[in-house]
């Protein structure tokens, strides 16, 4: 504890708008604190992770890498068995870490929440999706936090990492702990530290990425930092769990707005017969005031399609608005329809109706390098194509089967290169994929903008 407290240093806050540096009232009192990366180990210390999904499992591996004994809790026993058998979707680097951790018996896999009582710290990493009405689905998070509260004991540090609305840590942990008679900050410590995981990207591994942390009290922050500093590149501490919760919503709303803008400019460039990627590359030469975002078939995964809706939902309850974020999310949701309309026009130019046309979708995961289909725009695109009467198949090196939104199942084709297709729609590709055969095809819709130009290539 003393080590972590002594490692915190204060620096002047950087204003968000620096054009007119007139001082804000009380600005000299604002500080940011940074906990530098620590060489400390967690040898022999018991830390629990609730949720063994795409965030929880890598988090557990990072803790095991710091030599902690990790209690891995998940209600899905099938998932736990898959982890024991090393049959999980992880980077090669993490598969090696998983094997090492299991061999060293640093991972204790269980579905029994009572095992949380043995841990000095508990980290909650469960999904926070949205429902069909774009409303937060908090069932998994509420159940996980209830289990944590029910099994809490004096001296524990409880850290929520799941993306959620502002005030959720207080609602689901602090208030019920207080109702149980705990004094938060004295008996137990509670903090929020949003996960920063970029599946499939080695350079963005958790231990290479800075992390934000907000505790209920300074003691809570220090105790949470004592655990997390062993697994993050650095910790940036903020004044409260609410500030940390809002940080994650700002991060992903920022990405959503800029992705929607990139898609909009791709439509503008197409109307003007310009190469949008050339324009973005040129704009990227400006060393200030510009950050490149790239167009595509839409946004998938668990973060960008969902997280901004937590903010929009909460603002509706407060009778407030974020119109720019709202418009961006509306545009993102409409993007698969833009892809299908473009496919229809390409086929029409060749004298073919969409109905009855043979369409191959290349890559159906929401991004390259993963097998994750959650919120993948490929699923919506395939559903719309099939709804219009197209005969749709897909190929993906990491996905064998795909379940459509209407309950149907498609299996990947293994001989895509030898079949005849009226249109090939490229949804997701990785640099290592062999796609040279596409150049010989008469109609290819490249929604990724990653293929080199060839006679049959079209873009959105």
C-alpha positions in Angstrom: 0.0 0.0 0.0 2.7 2.5 1.0 4.6 1.6 -2.1 1.7 2.5 -4.3 0.8 5.7 -2.5 4.4 6.9 -2.8 4.4 6.2 -6.5 1.5 8.6 -7.2 2.6 12.0 -8.5 0.6 15.0 -9.4 0.9 17.0 -12.7 -1.0 20.0 -13.9 -4.2 19.2 -15.8 -4.1 19.7 -19.5 -7.1 21.8 -20.8 -9.3 20.2 -23.4 -9.4 23.4 -25.4 -6.1 25.3 -25.6 -6.8 28.0 -28.2 -7.7 30.7 -25.7 -5.8 29.8 -22.5 -8.0 31.9 -20.2 -7.9 30.2 -16.8 -11.0 28.4 -15.6 -12.2 29.0 -12.1 -10.4 26.6 -9.8 -8.3 25.2 -12.7 -5.2 25.4 -10.6 -6.7 22.9 -8.2 -7.3 20.3 -10.9 -4.7 17.5 -10.9 -4.2 14.2 -12.7 -2.3 11.4 -11.0 -0.3 8.7 -12.7 0.8 5.5 -11.1 3.9 4.4 -13.0 4.2 0.8 -14.1 5.4 -1.5 -11.4 7.9 -4.3 -11.3 6.1 -5.7 -8.3 4.8 -9.2 -8.5 1.6 -10.6 -7.0 3.3 -13.8 -6.0 1.1 -16.0 -3.8 -1.7 -13.4 -3.6 -5.2 -14.6 -4.4 -7.2 -12.5 -6.9 -10.6 -13.4 -8.3 -11.9 -12.6 -11.7 -15.6 -12.9 -12.3 -16.4 -13.7 -16.0 -14.2 -15.7 -18.3 -15.0 -14.1 -21.6 -12.9 -12.0 -24.0 -12.0 -9.6 -21.2 -12.0 -11.8 -18.1 -9.8 -14.5 -19.4 -7.0 -12.2 -20.7 -7.2 -10.3 -17.4 -6.8 -13.6 -15.5 -3.8 -14.4 -17.6 -2.2 -11.0 -16.9 -2.6 -11.6 -13.2 -1.2 -15.1 -13.5 1.7 -13.6 -15.4 2.4 -11.5 -12.3 2.4 -14.8 -10.3 -1.0 -14.3 -8.6 -3.2 -17.2 -7.9 -6.3 -16.4 -9.9 -9.7 -17.7 -8.9 -11.6 -17.7 -12.2 -15.4 -17.7 -11.6 -17.9 -18.2 -14.4 -21.4 -19.7 -14.3 -20.8 -21.3 -17.7 -19.3 -24.6 -17.0 -18.9 -25.3 -20.7 -16.7 -22.3 -21.0 -14.6 -23.4 -18.0 -14.1 -26.8 -19.6 -13.0 -25.2 -22.8 -10.4 -23.2 -20.9 -9.1 -26.3 -19.2 -8.8 -27.9 -22.6 -7.0 -24.9 -24.1 -9.9 -24.7 -26.6 -10.5 -21.0 -26.6 -10.2 -18.1 -29.1 -7.0 -16.3 -28.0 -4.0 -14.9 -29.7 -1.1 -17.3 -29.9 0.7 -15.3 -27.3 -2.2 -15.7 -24.9 -2.6 -19.4 -25.7 1.0 -19.9 -24.5 0.3 -17.9 -21.4 -2.9 -20.0 -20.8 -0.9 -23.2 -21.0 1.8 -21.9 -18.7 -0.8 -20.7 -16.1 -2.7 -24.0 -16.1 0.5 -26.0 -15.9 1.7 -23.9 -13.0 -1.8 -24.3 -11.3 -2.2 -20.5 -11.1 -5.8 -20.7 -12.4 -8.5 -22.0 -10.2 -11.6 -22.5 -12.4 -15.0 -22.7 -10.7 -18.7 -21.9 -11.1 -19.1 -21.5 -7.3 -19.3 -17.9 -6.3 -18.4 -18.8 -2.7 -14.8 -19.1 -3.9 -14.7 -15.3 -4.0 -14.5 -15.2 -0.2 -10.9 -16.6 -0.4 -9.6 -13.7 -2.6 -8.2 -10.5 -1.4 -9.3 -8.7 -4.5 -12.2 -9.4 -6.9 -12.3 -8.0 -10.5 -15.7 -8.1 -12.3 -15.4 -8.6 -16.1 -18.9 -9.6 -17.4 -20.7 -8.6 -20.6 -22.9 -5.5 -20.7 -24.9 -5.7 -24.0 -27.9 -3.9 -25.1 -31.3 -5.3 -25.9 -33.4 -5.0 -29.1 -34.7 -1.7 -27.9 -31.1 -0.2 -27.5 -31.5 -0.4 -23.7 -28.8 -1.6 -21.4 -29.1 -5.3 -20.5 -27.7 -5.4 -17.0 -28.7 -8.9 -16.0 -25.3 -10.5 -16.1 -23.6 -7.5 -14.4 -26.3 -7.2 -11.7 -26.0 -11.0 -11.0 -22.2 -10.8 -10.9 -22.2 -7.8 -8.6 -24.8 -9.4 -6.3 -22.7 -12.5 -6.0 -19.6 -10.3 -5.2 -21.6 -8.4 -2.5 -23.0 -11.6 -1.0 -19.5 -13.1 -0.7 -17.7 -9.9 0.3 -15.6 -9.9 3.5 -13.7 -7.2 5.3 -10.3 -6.3 3.8 -11.3 -7.1 0.2 -10.8 -4.8 -2.8 -13.6 -4.9 -5.4 -13.0 -3.6 -8.9 -15.6 -3.3 -11.6 -14.3 -3.2 -15.2 -17.4 -3.8 -17.3 -18.5 -0.8 -19.5 -21.6 0.6 -18.0 -23.6 3.8 -17.2 -22.3 6.5 -14.9 -23.1 5.6 -11.3 -23.4 1.9 -11.8 -20.5 1.1 -9.5 -22.3 3.0 -6.7 -25.7 1.4 -7.5 -24.5 -2.2 -7.8 -21.6 -2.4 -5.3 -21.3 0.6 -3.0 -25.0 0.9 -2.0 -25.6 -2.8 -1.3 -22.3 -3.2 0.5 -23.3 -0.3 2.8 -26.6 -2.0 3.3 -24.7 -5.1 4.5 -23.0 -3.0 7.1 -19.6 -2.5 5.3 -17.9 0.9 5.4 -16.6 1.4 1.9 -13.1 2.8 2.2 -12.5 1.3 5.6 -13.9 -2.2 5.7 -13.8 -2.8 1.9 -12.4 -0.9 -1.1 -14.4 -0.3 -4.3 -13.2 1.1 -7.6 -14.0 1.2 -11.3 -11.4 0.6 -13.9 -12.8 0.2 -17.4 -11.3 -2.6 -19.5 -9.2 -1.7 -22.5 -9.0 -4.8 -24.6 -8.5 -4.9 -28.4 -9.0 -8.5 -29.3 -6.7 -9.9 -31.9 -4.2 -7.0 -31.7 -0.9 -7.9 -30.0 0.3 -4.3 -29.7 -2.8 -3.4 -27.6 -2.4 -6.2 -25.0 -3.6 -5.1 -21.5 -0.1 -5.1 -20.1 1.0 -2.7 -22.8 -1.9 -0.3 -22.5 -2.5 2.5 -19.9 -5.5 2.1 -17.7 -7.9 4.5 -16.0 -8.8 3.9 -12.3 -11.3 5.7 -10.1 -11.8 4.7 -6.4 -14.5 5.6 -4.0 -11.9 7.1 -1.7 -8.1 7.7 -2.0 -7.6 4.5 0.0 -9.8 2.6 -2.4 -7.8 3.9 -5.4 -4.5 3.0 -3.8 -5.7 -0.6 -2.9 -7.0 -1.1 -6.4 -3.8 0.3 -7.9 -1.9 -2.2 -5.7 -3.4 -5.0 -7.8 -3.8 -3.4 -11.2 -0.4 -1.8 -11.5 1.1 -5.2 -11.8 -0.8 -5.8 -15.1 -1.0 -2.5 -16.9 1.5 -0.3 -18.7 0.5 2.6 -16.3 -2.5 3.7 -14.3 -4.1 7.1 -14.7 -6.2 7.8 -11.6 -9.3 10.0 -11.6 -11.4 11.4 -8.8 -14.2 8.9 -8.6 -15.7 5.7 -10.0 -18.2 8.0 -11.9 -15.3 9.8 -13.7 -13.8 6.5 -14.7 -17.2 5.2 -15.9 -17.7 8.3 -18.0 -14.2 8.0 -19.4 -15.0 4.7 -21.1 -18.2 6.1 -22.6 -16.3 9.1 -24.0 -13.7 6.9 -25.5 -16.1 4.7 -27.4 -18.5 7.5 -28.3 -15.5 9.3 -29.8 -14.8 6.3 -31.9 -18.4 5.9 -33.0 -18.7 9.5 -34.1 -15.5 9.4 -36.1 -16.3 6.1 -37.7 -19.7 7.4 -38.8 -17.9 10.5 -40.2 -15.4 8.3 -42.1 -18.3 6.3 -43.6 -20.1 9.6 -44.6 -17.0 10.9 -46.3 -16.7 7.6 -48.2 -20.2 8.2 -49.6 -19.3 11.7 -50.5 -16.1 10.6 -52.2 -18.0 8.0 -54.2 -20.5 10.6 -55.4 -17.6 12.8 -56.5 -15.6 9.9 -58.1 -12.8 10.3 -55.6 -10.7 7.7 -53.7 -11.6 8.3 -50.1 -8.5 6.4 -48.9 -6.2 8.6 -50.9 -7.9 11.7 -49.3 -7.6 10.3 -45.8 -4.0 9.4 -46.3 -3.4 13.0 -47.5 -5.2 14.5 -44.5 -3.1 12.3 -42.2 0.0 14.2 -43.2 -1.2 17.0 -41.0 0.7 16.7 -37.7 -2.0 18.2 -35.6 -5.8 18.5 -35.5 -6.5 15.3 -37.4 -6.7 11.6 -36.6 -7.4 9.0 -39.3 -10.5 6.9 -39.2 -11.5 4.6 -42.0 -14.8 3.6 -43.7 -16.1 0.1 -43.8 -19.2 -2.1 -43.8 -20.2 -1.0 -40.3 -19.2 -1.5 -36.7 -19.2 -4.8 -34.9 -18.0 -6.4 -31.7 -19.2 -5.7 -28.2 -18.0 -2.1 -27.7 -18.8 0.5 -30.3 -22.3 -0.8 -31.3 -23.3 -1.0 -27.7 -21.4 1.3 -25.3 -22.7 4.7 -26.6 -26.2 3.5 -26.1 -25.5 3.3 -22.3 -24.8 7.0 -22.4 -27.8 7.8 -24.6 -30.1 5.7 -22.4 -28.9 7.5 -19.2 -29.3 10.9 -20.8 -32.9 10.1 -21.7 -33.6 9.3 -18.0 -32.0 12.7 -17.2 -34.1 14.5 -19.9 -30.8 15.4 -21.7 -29.4 14.7 -25.1 -26.3 14.0 -27.1 -27.5 14.6 -30.6 -24.1 14.1 -32.3 -23.6 10.7 -30.7 -27.2 9.7 -31.4 -26.9 10.6 -35.1 -23.6 8.6 -35.3 -25.2 5.5 -33.8 -28.2 5.9 -36.2 -25.8 6.1 -39.2 -23.8 3.1 -37.9 -26.9 1.0 -37.6 -27.9 1.9 -41.2 -24.5 1.0 -42.7 -25.3 -2.7 -43.5 -28.2 -1.4 -45.6 -25.8 0.8 -47.5 -23.7 -2.2 -48.3 -26.7 -4.2 -49.6 -27.8 -1.3 -51.7 -24.4 -1.0 -53.3 -24.4 -4.8 -54.0 -27.8 -4.4 -55.7 -26.5 -1.6 -57.9 -23.3 -3.6 -58.9 -25.4 -6.6 -59.9 -27.9 -4.4 -61.7 -25.1 -2.8 -63.7 -24.3 -6.3 -64.9 -27.9 -7.0 -65.8 -28.6 -9.2 -62.8 -31.3 -8.9 -60.1 -30.2 -9.3 -56.5 -32.9 -12.0 -56.1 -31.4 -15.3 -57.2 -27.8 -14.0 -57.5 -25.0 -16.1 -56.0 -23.2 -13.9 -53.4 -20.1 -14.9 -51.5 -19.2 -13.0 -48.3 -15.5 -13.2 -47.5 -14.9 -12.8 -43.8 -17.8 -12.7 -41.3 -16.1 -12.0 -38.0 -16.5 -8.4 -36.8 -12.8 -7.8 -37.3 -9.8 -9.7 -38.6 -7.8 -12.0 -36.4 -10.8 -13.1 -34.3 -13.6 -15.6 -34.5 -16.1 -13.3 -32.8 -19.4 -12.8 -34.5 -21.0 -10.6 -31.8 -22.7 -7.6 -33.5 -20.8 -8.4 -36.7 -22.3 -6.4 -39.5 -21.8 -9.5 -41.7 -24.7 -11.2 -40.0 -27.0 -8.2 -40.8 -25.7 -7.9 -44.3 -26.3 -11.6 -45.0 -29.8 -11.5 -43.5 -30.7 -8.5 -45.8 -29.2 -10.2 -48.8 -31.1 -13.4 -48.1 -34.2 -11.4 -47.4 -33.9 -9.9 -50.9 -33.7 -13.4 -52.4 -29.9 -13.8 -52.9 -28.2 -17.1 -52.5 -25.6 -16.3 -49.9 -22.5 -18.3 -48.8 -19.5 -17.3 -46.8 -15.9 -18.2 -46.2 -13.8 -17.3 -43.1 -10.6 -18.9 -42.0 -11.7 -18.6 -38.3 -15.5 -19.2 -38.5 -17.1 -22.5 -39.4 -20.8 -21.7 -38.9 -22.9 -18.6 -38.6 -26.3 -18.3 -37.0 -28.5 -15.7 -38.7 -30.7 -13.3 -36.7 -33.7 -15.3 -37.9 -32.5 -18.6 -36.5 -31.0 -20.2 -39.6 -27.5 -21.6 -39.7 -24.9 -21.2 -42.5 -21.8 -23.3 -42.9 -18.6 -21.9 -44.4 -17.8 -23.1 -47.9 -14.4 -24.7 -48.3 -14.1 -24.4 -52.1 -15.0 -20.7 -52.6 -12.2 -20.2 -55.1 -13.4 -22.8 -57.5 -17.1 -21.8 -57.5 -18.9 -19.3 -59.7 -20.2 -16.2 -58.0 -22.2 -13.3 -59.3 -20.8 -11.1 -56.6 -18.1 -11.4 -54.0 -18.5 -9.1 -51.0 -15.4 -8.7 -48.9 -16.4 -7.9 -45.3 -13.3 -8.9 -43.3 -9.7 -9.7 -44.3 -6.4 -10.0 -42.6 -3.0 -9.1 -44.2 -2.0 -12.8 -44.2 -5.1 -14.0 -46.0 -4.6 -15.2 -49.6 -7.0 -13.2 -51.6 -5.1 -13.0 -54.9 -7.8 -15.1 -56.6 -10.3 -12.2 -56.1 -8.5 -10.2 -58.8 -9.7 -12.7 -61.5 -13.4 -12.2 -60.5 -15.6 -9.8 -62.5 -17.5 -8.3 -59.5 -16.0 -7.8 -56.1 -17.4 -5.3 -53.5 -14.5 -4.4 -51.2 -16.1 -2.9 -48.1 -12.8 -2.9 -46.3 -11.0 -0.6 -48.8 -7.9 -2.8 -48.2 -7.6 -4.5 -51.6 -5.4 -3.1 -54.3 -7.4 -1.9 -57.3 -8.2 -4.3 -60.2 -10.8 -4.3 -63.0 -13.6 -6.0 -61.1 -13.2 -4.2 -57.7 -15.9 -1.9 -56.4 -16.0 0.1 -53.2 -18.9 1.5 -51.2 
